[in-house]
Amino acid sequence: MDIVVIISQTLLYLCFSVLIGSFILLLVPSQYRPDIKISKRLLLISAITLPVFAFIPVLDITLYIAPRLGLVESLKIVLTTYTVGTAWDFTLLGSGVLILLIALARPAEKSIYAILGALLSFGIILTVAWSSHASSIDQVVGIISHFIHLTAVSIWVGVLLIIGWCSLNHKNWLEFLSWFSMVAIGCLVATALSGLILMDVMVDGYIDSWLVSYGQGLLIKHLFLLPLVFYALANGFIVKYMLSKDAAFNPIPWIRVEGFILFVIFTITAIFSQQSPPHGNYLMSEAVSPLFHLLHNDVIDSGSTIGFVVNLNTVYFFFLSILFVGLIVLSFFKKASIILSFLFSCLFVMCIYLMLMVTVVIR
């Protein structure tokens, strides 16, 4: 069931991104973006599947307690007394209104439709934040920080996805970058600040949390921010230079790579968000991460902490990571396949991860 929950949460984040990115771009005047064609069917599918994907964690809890109380009674209890169930009730309500809005909207009402659609989507994100782990630890701070975090990422990813896959051309690209660069920077800052608040709420000691699966996921997610920032800067600044030298240069593939990296971050978030956050005496009740154990066979108990000692392997992986940075930059200027560039990004992250892990010592 865990894998089903992970897939559902990844697709849930993807649906939010598609909806919010579409509504924002519908509000942007045509002279400030490329020509785009957003399928109404795509928006309907995203809105219809929102409550379906959001229901999977509810079903997971229901199936867990069903052997004692029965399926129907368990579902009733979860939907009426558990926070995750009550929040889903509002998710279903908001999604129903959103589906009607998309289905009944007319082309002449594009602006009001986009505004209402965006507001409803933000409202549904709030219901998801309400049911999050952070909310169960600190309700007010947890909900607000999770809402800001998911909203900022959904705006960033959403615009990238729609521009990357629904654009008919790359007309008005410099005009598009003039406002989207600011939006991306704002989303990055909001994501970073809300992420720090979420870590403060949910994680007792960031580095020591690497001992468990939640901390490992958090670390890998943060490492993927490094190539993400590169592509964001490249799409914001280097592309301007490339277009000034070659008007036929097509920047859309590199927007897609940035979107790929963000989708990987979505997936990692969905994976580790299903793990218990390292809060309190977490090593007493939580097994050490299998990934961490793969690289360290030390005896680990509740008093264990992480330290760092630089060694030859550290230097080796550091220079290997520099090599992949160079290959990422080279692939950009040589207009190489975006799959190749994405692969270099993943290998860069793997090298940085291994550099940190081989430097770790248990105290």
Kinemage of the C-alpha trace (Angstrom):
@kinemage 1
@onewidth
@group {chain A} dominant
@subgroup {mainchain}
@vectorlist {calphas} color= white
{ca met a 1} P 0.000 0.000 0.000
{ca asp a 2} L 2.928 2.331 0.680
{ca ile a 3} L 3.912 2.447 -2.991
{ca val a 4} L 0.308 3.287 -3.942
{ca val a 5} L 0.298 6.162 -1.439
{ca ile a 6} L 3.622 7.471 -2.797
{ca ile a 7} L 2.405 7.386 -6.413
{ca ser a 8} L -0.895 9.029 -5.470
{ca gln a 9} L 0.812 11.888 -3.621
{ca thr a 10} L 3.210 12.504 -6.520
{ca leu a 11} L 0.277 12.662 -8.949
{ca leu a 12} L -1.662 14.865 -6.512
{ca tyr a 13} L 1.155 17.441 -6.545
{ca leu a 14} L 1.294 17.154 -10.337
{ca cys a 15} L -2.448 17.877 -10.624
{ca phe a 16} L -2.102 20.967 -8.441
{ca ser a 17} L 0.751 22.193 -10.643
{ca val a 18} L -1.169 21.657 -13.896
{ca leu a 19} L -4.236 23.494 -12.584
{ca ile a 20} L -2.444 26.426 -10.985
{ca gly a 21} L 0.031 26.840 -13.855
{ca ser a 22} L -2.843 26.858 -16.359
{ca phe a 23} L -4.921 29.411 -14.452
{ca ile a 24} L -1.944 31.741 -13.977
{ca leu a 25} L -0.974 31.633 -17.657
{ca leu a 26} L -4.574 32.260 -18.708
{ca leu a 27} L -4.369 35.511 -16.736
{ca val a 28} L -1.099 36.602 -18.373
{ca pro a 29} L -1.615 38.794 -21.480
{ca ser a 30} L -0.615 37.025 -24.710
{ca gln a 31} L 2.182 39.518 -25.422
{ca tyr a 32} L 3.983 38.352 -22.262
{ca arg a 33} L 4.084 34.636 -23.026
{ca pro a 34} L 4.353 32.199 -25.940
{ca asp a 35} L 1.176 31.038 -27.621
{ca ile a 36} L -0.251 28.156 -25.616
{ca lys a 37} L -3.044 25.649 -26.046
{ca ile a 38} L -4.401 24.289 -22.762
{ca ser a 39} L -6.756 21.369 -23.184
{ca lys a 40} L -9.995 21.632 -21.215
{ca arg a 41} L -9.884 17.842 -20.920
{ca leu a 42} L -6.493 18.084 -19.166
{ca leu a 43} L -7.903 20.531 -16.614
{ca leu a 44} L -10.983 18.368 -16.045
{ca ile a 45} L -8.894 15.224 -15.558
{ca ser a 46} L -6.659 17.065 -13.086
{ca ala a 47} L -9.635 18.391 -11.116
{ca ile a 48} L -11.474 15.046 -11.109
{ca thr a 49} L -8.446 13.070 -9.945
{ca leu a 50} L -7.532 15.532 -7.175
{ca pro a 51} L -9.940 14.035 -4.595
{ca val a 52} L -9.113 10.512 -5.819
{ca phe a 53} L -5.383 10.896 -5.174
{ca ala a 54} L -6.019 12.794 -1.930
{ca phe a 55} L -8.244 9.914 -0.754
{ca ile a 56} L -5.495 7.263 -0.889
{ca pro a 57} L -3.970 8.184 2.542
{ca val a 58} L -7.522 8.105 3.964
{ca leu a 59} L -7.996 4.632 2.492
{ca asp a 60} L -4.631 3.542 3.891
{ca ile a 61} L -5.690 4.438 7.442
{ca thr a 62} L -9.127 2.896 6.902
{ca leu a 63} L -7.636 -0.430 5.786
{ca tyr a 64} L -5.300 -0.374 8.788
{ca ile a 65} L -8.152 -0.252 11.319
{ca ala a 66} L -10.727 -2.199 9.248
{ca pro a 67} L -9.789 -5.677 10.590
{ca arg a 68} L -11.013 -4.586 14.044
{ca leu a 69} L -14.058 -2.487 13.168
{ca gly a 70} L -15.081 -3.474 9.638
{ca leu a 71} L -14.526 -1.512 6.435
{ca val a 72} L -17.687 0.628 6.429
{ca glu a 73} L -17.485 1.545 10.111
{ca ser a 74} L -13.767 2.295 9.819
{ca leu a 75} L -14.325 4.567 6.817
{ca lys a 76} L -17.094 6.394 8.665
{ca ile a 77} L -14.859 6.954 11.697
{ca val a 78} L -11.895 8.153 9.614
{ca leu a 79} L -14.015 10.588 7.569
{ca thr a 80} L -15.737 12.090 10.610
{ca thr a 81} L -13.169 12.002 13.443
{ca tyr a 82} L -9.660 11.795 11.939
{ca thr a 83} L -8.057 15.040 10.725
{ca val a 84} L -6.970 13.402 7.457
{ca gly a 85} L -10.581 12.314 6.809
{ca thr a 86} L -12.188 15.626 7.737
{ca ala a 87} L -9.702 17.501 5.564
{ca trp a 88} L -10.507 15.165 2.671
{ca asp a 89} L -14.227 16.000 3.011
{ca phe a 90} L -13.360 19.613 2.227
{ca thr a 91} L -10.994 18.510 -0.550
{ca leu a 92} L -13.909 16.667 -2.155
{ca leu a 93} L -16.210 19.679 -1.784
{ca gly a 94} L -13.683 22.118 -3.266
{ca ser a 95} L -12.855 19.731 -6.111
{ca gly a 96} L -16.538 19.344 -6.958
{ca val a 97} L -16.950 23.110 -7.288
{ca leu a 98} L -13.752 23.318 -9.354
{ca ile a 99} L -14.948 20.583 -11.734
{ca leu a 100} L -18.231 22.458 -12.293
{ca leu a 101} L -16.343 25.713 -12.894
{ca ile a 102} L -14.076 24.125 -15.531
{ca ala a 103} L -16.944 22.270 -17.210
{ca leu a 104} L -19.264 25.280 -17.432
{ca ala a 105} L -16.739 28.050 -18.175
{ca arg a 106} L -17.000 29.874 -21.513
{ca pro a 107} L -14.106 31.377 -23.515
{ca ala a 108} L -15.498 34.882 -23.063
{ca glu a 109} L -15.255 34.487 -19.266
{ca lys a 110} L -11.583 33.485 -19.320
{ca ser a 111} L -10.305 35.999 -16.736
{ca ile a 112} L -12.938 35.454 -14.047
{ca tyr a 113} L -12.770 31.716 -14.663
{ca ala a 114} L -8.987 31.689 -14.186
{ca ile a 115} L -9.182 33.786 -11.007
{ca leu a 116} L -11.878 31.584 -9.448
{ca gly a 117} L -10.057 28.432 -10.557
{ca ala a 118} L -6.806 29.582 -8.965
{ca leu a 119} L -8.559 30.530 -5.706
{ca leu a 120} L -10.310 27.165 -5.535
{ca ser a 121} L -7.032 25.350 -6.219
{ca phe a 122} L -5.310 27.274 -3.423
{ca gly a 123} L -8.212 26.404 -1.139
{ca ile a 124} L -7.823 22.696 -1.924
{ca ile a 125} L -4.082 22.935 -1.211
{ca leu a 126} L -5.037 24.343 2.195
{ca thr a 127} L -7.116 21.235 2.936
{ca val a 128} L -4.105 19.050 2.043
{ca ala a 129} L -1.876 21.150 4.344
{ca trp a 130} L -4.471 20.648 7.096
{ca ser a 131} L -3.992 16.864 6.908
{ca ser a 132} L -0.166 16.969 6.804
{ca his a 133} L 2.342 15.584 9.346
{ca ala a 134} L 3.399 19.142 10.207
{ca ser a 135} L -0.185 20.049 11.107
{ca ser a 136} L -0.386 17.129 13.564
{ca ile a 137} L 2.721 18.401 15.386
{ca asp a 138} L 1.980 22.154 15.373
{ca gln a 139} L -1.393 22.909 13.828
{ca val a 140} L -1.130 26.633 13.062
{ca val a 141} L 2.541 26.836 12.045
{ca gly a 142} L 2.376 23.426 10.353
{ca ile a 143} L -0.637 24.273 8.186
{ca ile a 144} L 0.617 27.728 7.173
{ca ser a 145} L 4.160 26.604 6.347
{ca his a 146} L 2.997 23.483 4.457
{ca phe a 147} L 0.459 25.584 2.516
{ca ile a 148} L 3.081 28.164 1.507
{ca his a 149} L 5.562 25.422 0.612
{ca leu a 150} L 3.182 23.461 -1.609
{ca thr a 151} L 1.648 26.588 -3.164
{ca ala a 152} L 5.015 28.110 -4.109
{ca val a 153} L 6.268 24.871 -5.669
{ca ser a 154} L 2.963 24.319 -7.505
{ca ile a 155} L 3.142 27.802 -9.060
{ca trp a 156} L 6.757 27.291 -10.121
{ca val a 157} L 6.284 23.765 -11.479
{ca gly a 158} L 2.894 24.558 -12.985
{ca val a 159} L 4.054 27.440 -15.151
{ca leu a 160} L 7.083 25.415 -16.278
{ca leu a 161} L 4.962 22.385 -17.169
{ca ile a 162} L 2.374 24.318 -19.159
{ca ile a 163} L 4.964 26.463 -20.958
{ca gly a 164} L 7.178 23.443 -21.570
{ca trp a 165} L 4.505 21.106 -22.922
{ca cys a 166} L 1.605 23.277 -24.097
{ca ser a 167} L 3.474 26.043 -25.932
{ca leu a 168} L 2.925 26.280 -29.677
{ca asn a 169} L 6.117 28.315 -30.172
{ca his a 170} L 8.711 30.315 -28.198
{ca lys a 171} L 7.418 33.705 -29.283
{ca asn a 172} L 7.705 36.567 -26.732
{ca trp a 173} L 10.229 34.508 -24.728
{ca leu a 174} L 12.161 37.477 -23.378
{ca glu a 175} L 8.885 39.106 -22.318
{ca phe a 176} L 7.926 35.839 -20.614
{ca leu a 177} L 11.261 35.685 -18.764
{ca ser a 178} L 10.897 39.302 -17.628
{ca trp a 179} L 8.077 38.347 -15.248
{ca phe a 180} L 8.597 34.617 -14.732
{ca ser a 181} L 12.171 35.074 -13.467
{ca met a 182} L 10.789 37.201 -10.640
{ca val a 183} L 8.038 34.675 -9.962
{ca ala a 184} L 10.570 31.819 -9.853
{ca ile a 185} L 12.833 33.720 -7.450
{ca gly a 186} L 9.842 34.507 -5.237
{ca cys a 187} L 8.765 30.861 -5.275
{ca leu a 188} L 12.308 29.713 -4.450
{ca val a 189} L 12.523 32.094 -1.480
{ca ala a 190} L 9.040 31.129 -0.248
{ca thr a 191} L 9.854 27.425 -0.644
{ca ala a 192} L 13.150 27.783 1.220
{ca leu a 193} L 11.724 29.803 4.119
{ca ser a 194} L 8.641 27.615 4.557
{ca gly a 195} L 10.870 24.534 4.237
{ca leu a 196} L 13.083 25.781 7.065
{ca ile a 197} L 10.010 26.344 9.239
{ca leu a 198} L 8.706 22.854 8.398
{ca met a 199} L 12.079 21.339 9.319
{ca asp a 200} L 12.054 23.218 12.614
{ca val a 201} L 8.592 21.817 13.366
{ca met a 202} L 9.172 18.238 12.232
{ca val a 203} L 12.890 17.478 12.540
{ca asp a 204} L 14.976 17.363 15.720
{ca gly a 205} L 18.481 17.883 14.357
{ca tyr a 206} L 18.749 17.979 10.573
{ca ile a 207} L 22.095 16.197 10.207
{ca asp a 208} L 21.309 13.516 12.809
{ca ser a 209} L 18.022 12.873 10.982
{ca trp a 210} L 20.068 11.344 8.144
{ca leu a 211} L 20.118 8.186 10.252
{ca val a 212} L 16.472 7.509 9.361
{ca ser a 213} L 14.582 7.302 6.069
{ca tyr a 214} L 12.804 10.656 6.488
{ca gly a 215} L 16.121 12.464 6.938
{ca gln a 216} L 17.663 10.631 3.977
{ca gly a 217} L 14.778 11.728 1.764
{ca leu a 218} L 15.066 15.287 3.004
{ca leu a 219} L 18.794 15.332 2.228
{ca ile a 220} L 18.353 13.950 -1.311
{ca lys a 221} L 15.543 16.438 -1.958
{ca his a 222} L 17.780 19.313 -0.874
{ca leu a 223} L 20.651 18.085 -3.059
{ca phe a 224} L 18.378 18.134 -6.107
{ca leu a 225} L 17.865 21.844 -5.431
{ca leu a 226} L 21.459 22.418 -6.613
{ca pro a 227} L 20.894 21.463 -10.295
{ca leu a 228} L 17.450 23.052 -10.058
{ca val a 229} L 18.982 26.424 -9.156
{ca phe a 230} L 21.453 26.035 -12.038
{ca tyr a 231} L 18.672 25.455 -14.584
{ca ala a 232} L 16.600 28.259 -13.097
{ca leu a 233} L 19.534 30.665 -13.476
{ca ala a 234} L 20.360 29.308 -16.929
{ca asn a 235} L 16.763 29.728 -18.112
{ca gly a 236} L 16.640 33.195 -16.602
{ca phe a 237} L 19.994 34.619 -17.721
{ca ile a 238} L 21.964 32.398 -20.102
{ca val a 239} L 18.930 31.943 -22.350
{ca lys a 240} L 18.713 35.718 -22.773
{ca tyr a 241} L 22.299 35.724 -23.996
{ca met a 242} L 21.691 32.750 -26.325
{ca leu a 243} L 18.604 34.416 -27.833
{ca ser a 244} L 20.507 37.655 -28.385
{ca lys a 245} L 23.104 35.693 -30.399
{ca asp a 246} L 20.700 33.323 -32.144
{ca ala a 247} L 17.035 34.265 -32.520
{ca ala a 248} L 16.250 30.711 -33.657
{ca phe a 249} L 17.507 29.218 -30.365
{ca asn a 250} L 14.696 27.149 -28.801
{ca pro a 251} L 14.674 27.497 -24.985
{ca ile a 252} L 11.687 25.205 -24.385
{ca pro a 253} L 13.732 21.960 -23.921
{ca trp a 254} L 15.626 23.563 -21.029
{ca ile a 255} L 12.386 24.637 -19.394
{ca arg a 256} L 11.411 20.957 -19.620
{ca val a 257} L 14.627 19.867 -17.873
{ca glu a 258} L 13.903 22.282 -15.038
{ca gly a 259} L 10.419 20.775 -14.873
{ca phe a 260} L 11.911 17.236 -14.773
{ca ile a 261} L 14.102 18.173 -11.800
{ca leu a 262} L 11.121 19.656 -9.972
{ca phe a 263} L 9.086 16.514 -10.688
{ca val a 264} L 11.877 14.409 -9.150
{ca ile a 265} L 11.713 16.640 -6.072
{ca phe a 266} L 7.923 16.095 -5.992
{ca thr a 267} L 8.459 12.333 -6.099
{ca ile a 268} L 11.080 12.376 -3.347
{ca thr a 269} L 8.762 14.525 -1.225
{ca ala a 270} L 5.951 12.007 -1.715
{ca ile a 271} L 8.272 9.144 -0.730
{ca phe a 272} L 9.708 10.545 2.481
{ca ser a 273} L 6.491 12.290 3.548
{ca gln a 274} L 5.068 8.800 4.163
{ca gln a 275} L 7.814 8.138 6.737
{ca ser a 276} L 7.496 9.158 10.372
{ca pro a 277} L 9.281 12.493 10.881
{ca pro a 278} L 12.350 12.329 13.172
{ca his a 279} L 10.769 14.080 16.131
{ca gly a 280} L 11.505 13.226 19.749
{ca asn a 281} L 13.347 9.975 20.530
{ca tyr a 282} L 12.887 8.738 17.003
{ca leu a 283} L 15.732 6.200 17.069
{ca met a 284} L 13.912 4.372 19.854
{ca ser a 285} L 10.969 3.529 17.630
{ca glu a 286} L 12.298 3.974 14.096
{ca ala a 287} L 14.675 1.631 12.284
{ca val a 288} L 17.822 3.151 10.863
{ca ser a 289} L 17.494 3.920 7.149
{ca pro a 290} L 18.458 0.927 4.955
{ca leu a 291} L 20.178 3.405 2.640
{ca phe a 292} L 22.311 4.693 5.512
{ca his a 293} L 23.046 1.147 6.704
{ca leu a 294} L 24.224 0.257 3.201
{ca leu a 295} L 27.149 2.670 3.637
{ca his a 296} L 27.647 2.393 7.409
{ca asn a 297} L 27.585 -0.806 9.447
{ca asp a 298} L 28.210 0.929 12.774
{ca val a 299} L 26.111 0.059 15.798
{ca ile a 300} L 23.524 2.856 16.137
{ca asp a 301} L 21.402 3.528 19.212
{ca ser a 302} L 19.308 6.374 20.618
{ca gly a 303} L 22.435 8.270 21.687
{ca ser a 304} L 24.155 8.139 18.297
{ca thr a 305} L 25.035 11.372 16.505
{ca ile a 306} L 26.674 12.180 13.172
{ca gly a 307} L 30.084 13.773 12.748
{ca phe a 308} L 32.289 14.427 9.704
{ca val a 309} L 35.845 13.391 8.852
{ca val a 310} L 37.306 14.261 5.434
{ca asn a 311} L 39.086 11.366 3.731
{ca leu a 312} L 40.386 10.356 0.301
{ca asn a 313} L 36.930 9.182 -0.839
{ca thr a 314} L 35.523 12.602 0.050
{ca val a 315} L 38.018 14.282 -2.278
{ca tyr a 316} L 37.344 11.703 -5.010
{ca phe a 317} L 33.572 12.287 -5.033
{ca phe a 318} L 34.073 16.067 -4.764
{ca phe a 319} L 36.116 16.205 -7.964
{ca leu a 320} L 33.724 13.776 -9.661
{ca ser a 321} L 30.833 16.112 -8.816
{ca ile a 322} L 32.800 19.045 -10.303
{ca leu a 323} L 33.223 16.987 -13.477
{ca phe a 324} L 29.462 16.485 -13.779
{ca val a 325} L 28.838 20.195 -13.183
{ca gly a 326} L 31.090 20.865 -16.159
{ca leu a 327} L 29.212 18.319 -18.264
{ca ile a 328} L 25.863 19.916 -17.315
{ca val a 329} L 27.133 23.346 -18.413
{ca leu a 330} L 28.661 21.884 -21.597
{ca ser a 331} L 25.415 20.072 -22.466
{ca phe a 332} L 23.566 23.379 -22.193
{ca phe a 333} L 25.863 25.302 -24.546
{ca lys a 334} L 26.219 22.380 -26.966
{ca lys a 335} L 22.407 21.988 -27.079
{ca ala a 336} L 22.714 18.314 -26.150
{ca ser a 337} L 19.745 16.046 -25.487
{ca ile a 338} L 17.754 17.111 -22.442
{ca ile a 339} L 17.764 13.461 -21.307
{ca leu a 340} L 21.567 13.537 -21.269
{ca ser a 341} L 21.585 16.799 -19.334
{ca phe a 342} L 19.058 15.392 -16.855
{ca leu a 343} L 21.228 12.273 -16.435
{ca phe a 344} L 24.284 14.428 -15.672
{ca ser a 345} L 22.211 16.268 -13.067
{ca cys a 346} L 21.218 13.006 -11.370
{ca leu a 347} L 24.826 11.778 -11.382
{ca phe a 348} L 25.963 15.103 -9.901
{ca val a 349} L 23.455 14.732 -7.061
{ca met a 350} L 24.555 11.120 -6.487
{ca cys a 351} L 28.218 12.201 -6.216
{ca ile a 352} L 27.437 14.961 -3.713
{ca tyr a 353} L 25.309 12.503 -1.715
{ca leu a 354} L 28.072 9.872 -1.650
{ca met a 355} L 30.640 12.555 -0.770
{ca leu a 356} L 28.606 13.430 2.313
{ca met a 357} L 27.900 9.830 3.259
{ca val a 358} L 31.536 8.667 3.079
{ca thr a 359} L 32.523 11.695 5.185
{ca val a 360} L 30.030 10.775 7.915
{ca val a 361} L 31.203 9.079 11.129
{ca ile a 362} L 28.992 7.810 13.949
{ca arg a 363} L 29.705 9.146 17.424
